[in-house]
Every structure is written in structure tokens, then in C-alpha cells.
């Protein structure tokens, strides 16, 4: 694939994910996580191994944030009770 095309594709997917996350949508984190597949392909096809490492690190962060968004939060009163029980 043409390096210019790679650049534009990776930029478009990344900005879309950040835009959606900024609008407080969990889909932004999912798009960012999916973008790591593209970064993986880019890294391998160009032999740029630093991008390979970053794709796993960024993927872990995107996965953590996606899970946090999808996990229902405890109400404040329940969180105080959990803290009280732990102490």
C-alpha cells in the first residue's frame, strides 16, 4: 500500500476515535482499539518495530478505557459502603 495512503488512513481512524471519545461515546475507545490492527499491519509491512510496540501499549490503554466505559459505575453511596467494609 502507498505510504501516503497509510498516513491518511491511520490519521482519519485515529482522529475519528478521539472525536467520538471526546463526545463521551464508548465507541471512540472501540474505534481506537480497532485502529491498532491497522497500526500492527503498518508496522509489520514497513518494518518499523517501534510502532509494533506502541500498538500493544495503546491497545492496552484503549481496552482499559473501553472496559471502564462499559462497566456500570456504582452509585456514590454504594462506593462509600464498599470503602467502609474494606477498612
C-alpha positions, 0 to 999 in steps of 0.5 A: 500500500502507498505510504501516503495512503497509510498516513491518511488512513491511520490519521482519519481512524485515529482522529475519528476515535478521539472525536467520538471519545471526546463526545463521551461515546464508548465507541471512540475507545472501540474505534481506537482499539480497532485502529491498532490492527491497522497500526500492527499491519503498518508496522509489520509491512514497513518494518518499523518495530517501534510502532509494533510496540506502541500498538500493544501499549495503546491497545492496552490503554484503549481496552482499559478505557473501553472496559471502564466505559462499559462497566456500570459505575456504582452509585456514590453511596454504594462506593462509600459502603464498599470503602467502609467494609474494606477498612 
